[in-house]
Amino acid sequence: MSPEEQDDYLSARWTQLYSLEKEAAEGVFRFIFLVNAGGAAATLGFMGASKEAVASGLTQAALLSFVVGLALIGSTYIYIFHHRSGIFEEFKKDFRRLLDGEIDFKKLTEADDNRAADSLLHYTLPYAAFFCFLGGTILGVTALLCGRS
């Protein structure tokens, strides 16, 4: 790879990582707003459905499931943000080391590839949050049906 191609790669990678970090941060803020609004609406809907539904305990279990799901998905966004931010920070350090002649281009790209690998948490947290959503939905519908019978 020529020096010009290396410069092009480094510039593109820097831009990509910065964009990922920025996108993750924006997603966290948007998510926090939406889940708070949705959580408030869901809570009001369950609590206003019927006294029997609330008294059965199913409504509280459904809300707990939704809250745990929200905490998990919030944790996912936070984890992804910090993971991507860490990749960017380490890339910047390696970039400086490359400029100072401490490492070569191959070492920089190998280290970057290793850092960018997904972990099990990237998949486990969102799936767990989705299953909490399913469980909360089933419990909520059951509570509503029990309250109407």
C-alpha positions as CSV (number, residue, x, y, z in Angstrom):
1,M,0.0,0.0,0.0
2,S,1.4,3.3,-1.0
3,P,1.8,6.2,1.5
4,E,-1.0,8.0,-0.3
5,E,-3.3,5.0,0.1
6,Q,-2.3,4.7,3.7
7,D,-3.2,8.4,4.3
8,D,-6.6,7.8,2.5
9,Y,-7.3,4.8,4.7
10,L,-6.4,6.6,7.9
11,S,-8.5,9.5,7.0
12,A,-11.5,7.4,6.0
13,R,-11.2,5.2,9.2
14,W,-10.9,8.3,11.4
15,T,-14.0,9.8,9.8
16,Q,-15.9,6.4,10.1
17,L,-15.0,6.0,13.8
18,Y,-15.9,9.5,14.6
19,S,-19.3,9.1,12.9
20,L,-20.0,5.9,14.7
21,E,-19.3,7.5,18.1
22,K,-21.5,10.5,17.2
23,E,-24.3,8.3,15.9
24,A,-24.2,6.2,19.1
25,A,-24.4,9.2,21.3
26,E,-27.4,10.6,19.4
27,G,-29.1,7.2,19.6
28,V,-28.7,7.1,23.3
29,F,-30.3,10.5,23.8
30,R,-33.1,9.8,21.4
31,F,-33.7,6.4,23.0
32,I,-33.9,7.9,26.5
33,F,-36.5,10.3,25.4
34,L,-38.6,7.7,23.6
35,V,-38.5,5.1,26.3
36,N,-39.4,7.5,29.0
37,A,-42.4,8.7,27.0
38,G,-43.4,5.2,26.0
39,G,-42.9,3.9,29.6
40,A,-45.1,6.6,31.0
41,A,-47.8,5.8,28.4
42,A,-47.6,2.1,29.1
43,T,-47.8,2.6,32.9
44,L,-50.9,4.8,32.6
45,G,-52.5,2.4,30.2
46,F,-52.0,-0.6,32.5
47,M,-52.9,1.2,35.7
48,G,-56.1,2.7,34.1
49,A,-57.2,-0.6,32.5
50,S,-59.0,-2.0,35.5
51,K,-58.7,-2.4,39.3
52,E,-58.9,-6.2,38.9
53,A,-56.0,-6.2,36.4
54,V,-53.9,-4.1,38.8
55,A,-54.9,-6.2,41.8
56,S,-53.9,-9.5,40.0
57,G,-50.2,-8.7,40.2
58,L,-49.9,-9.5,36.5
59,T,-49.8,-5.8,35.6
60,Q,-47.0,-5.2,38.0
61,A,-45.1,-8.2,36.7
62,A,-45.6,-6.9,33.1
63,L,-44.4,-3.4,34.0
64,L,-41.4,-4.9,35.8
65,S,-40.6,-6.9,32.6
66,F,-40.9,-3.8,30.5
67,V,-38.7,-1.8,33.0
68,V,-36.0,-4.6,32.9
69,G,-36.2,-4.6,29.1
70,L,-35.7,-0.9,29.1
71,A,-32.8,-1.1,31.4
72,L,-31.2,-3.8,29.2
73,I,-31.7,-1.9,26.0
74,G,-30.4,1.3,27.7
75,S,-27.4,-0.7,28.8
76,T,-27.0,-1.9,25.3
77,Y,-26.8,1.6,23.9
78,I,-24.5,2.7,26.6
79,Y,-22.2,-0.3,26.1
80,I,-22.1,0.2,22.3
81,F,-21.3,3.9,22.8
82,H,-18.5,3.1,25.1
83,H,-17.2,0.3,23.0
84,R,-17.1,2.5,19.9
85,S,-15.6,5.4,21.8
86,G,-12.9,3.1,23.1
87,I,-12.1,1.9,19.6
88,F,-11.8,5.5,18.4
89,E,-9.6,6.4,21.4
90,E,-7.2,3.5,20.9
91,F,-7.1,4.2,17.1
92,K,-6.1,7.8,17.9
93,K,-3.3,6.5,20.1
94,D,-2.1,4.1,17.5
95,F,-2.3,6.8,14.9
96,R,0.0,9.0,17.0
97,R,2.3,6.0,17.5
98,L,2.4,5.4,13.7
99,L,3.3,9.1,13.1
100,D,6.0,8.8,15.7
101,G,7.4,5.7,14.1
102,E,6.7,3.5,17.0
103,I,4.5,1.1,15.0
104,D,4.0,0.4,11.3
105,F,0.8,0.5,9.3
106,K,0.3,-3.2,9.5
107,K,0.5,-3.2,13.3
108,L,-2.0,-0.3,13.4
109,T,-4.6,-2.1,11.2
110,E,-4.2,-5.4,13.0
111,A,-4.8,-3.7,16.4
112,D,-7.7,-1.8,15.0
113,D,-9.3,-5.0,13.6
114,N,-8.9,-6.8,17.0
115,R,-10.5,-3.9,18.8
116,A,-13.5,-3.7,16.4
117,A,-14.6,-7.3,17.0
118,D,-18.1,-7.7,18.5
119,S,-18.5,-9.3,21.9
120,L,-21.2,-11.5,23.2
121,L,-22.8,-8.5,24.9
122,H,-23.5,-6.9,21.5
123,Y,-26.0,-9.7,21.0
124,T,-27.1,-10.9,24.4
125,L,-28.4,-7.6,25.8
126,P,-30.7,-6.7,22.9
127,Y,-32.1,-10.2,22.7
128,A,-32.7,-10.2,26.5
129,A,-34.5,-6.9,26.2
130,F,-36.7,-8.2,23.4
131,F,-37.6,-11.3,25.4
132,C,-38.5,-8.9,28.3
133,F,-40.8,-7.1,25.9
134,L,-42.4,-10.3,24.8
135,G,-42.9,-11.4,28.4
136,G,-44.3,-8.1,29.4
137,T,-46.7,-8.1,26.5
138,I,-48.0,-11.6,27.4
139,L,-48.4,-10.6,31.1
140,G,-50.0,-7.3,30.2
141,V,-52.5,-8.9,27.8
142,T,-53.3,-11.6,30.3
143,A,-53.8,-9.0,33.0
144,L,-56.2,-7.1,30.8
145,L,-58.1,-10.2,29.8
146,C,-58.4,-11.3,33.4
147,G,-59.6,-7.9,34.4
148,R,-62.4,-7.9,31.9
149,S,-63.8,-11.4,32.7
